[in-house]
Amino acid sequence: MTEHQNIPPSPGSPTILVVDDEPSIIKLCKTLLEATGFTVLQAEGSSDALKICTEHQGPIDLLLTDLILPPPGFQLASTSNPFPHVHGLELAIRAAAIRKGLHVILMSGNPEKDLASHGIKRGTLPFLAKPFEQDRLIHLVQDVLAQPASSLDVSGHGKAANDVDWFG
């Protein structure tokens, strides 16, 4: 494998939104992806990510999010909050409703348990197990971006969030 060179992002480079509750994971992803030529936005939780999806003026081509996103401290539940705290799967569904054509990759440090607990069958979603190697991250991002974006079922016609058919 060849080393990834530090290529400055070009105005037309794909933009990736990285969401994780661990700042070290965000920093690692940002460093690796920017070195490969991607533009990277970052959020430490789903509330920030949803706000970025709504307010960012440019494109967002891919959402790379942790599946398990613990709340960032005390929050009052409110139905009027446009940027609620949600787990990674719900974040992907909401973000795809905001950003048509959004590609999604989920990641987790405990894939078997986390995927099963959210009703996701292995192999139905682009998925990155943590810890990951640099080349695995880069190749998965490139592969997912090379495919047509699959639409997420956000219509809510009788399906629970855990019953979504994705990418497969």
CORBELDA-V556052 format. One record per backbone hydrogen bond with DSSP energy under -1.0 kcal/mol. CO is the residue of the C=O (numbers start at 1). NH is the residue of the N-H. If there is no record, write none. Layout:
CO_NH ; CO_NH
This chain:
5_7 ; 10_13 ; 14_39 ; 15_61 ; 15_62 ; 16_41 ; 17_64 ; 18_43 ; 19_66 ; 22_26 ; 23_27 ; 24_28 ; 25_29 ; 26_30 ; 27_31 ; 28_32 ; 29_33 ; 30_34 ; 31_35 ; 33_38 ; 34_37 ; 35_7 ; 39_16 ; 41_18 ; 43_20 ; 45_49 ; 46_50 ; 47_51 ; 48_52 ; 49_53 ; 50_54 ; 51_55 ; 52_56 ; 61_103 ; 62_17 ; 63_105 ; 64_19 ; 65_107 ; 67_88 ; 71_73 ; 87_91 ; 88_92 ; 89_93 ; 90_94 ; 91_95 ; 92_96 ; 93_97 ; 94_98 ; 95_99 ; 99_102 ; 103_63 ; 105_65 ; 106_128 ; 107_67 ; 108_130 ; 110_114 ; 111_115 ; 112_116 ; 113_117 ; 115_120 ; 116_119 ; 121_124 ; 126_106 ; 128_108 ; 133_137 ; 134_138 ; 135_139 ; 136_140 ; 137_141 ; 138_142 ; 139_143 ; 140_144 ; 141_145 ; 142_146 ; 152_154 ; 156_158 ; 160_163
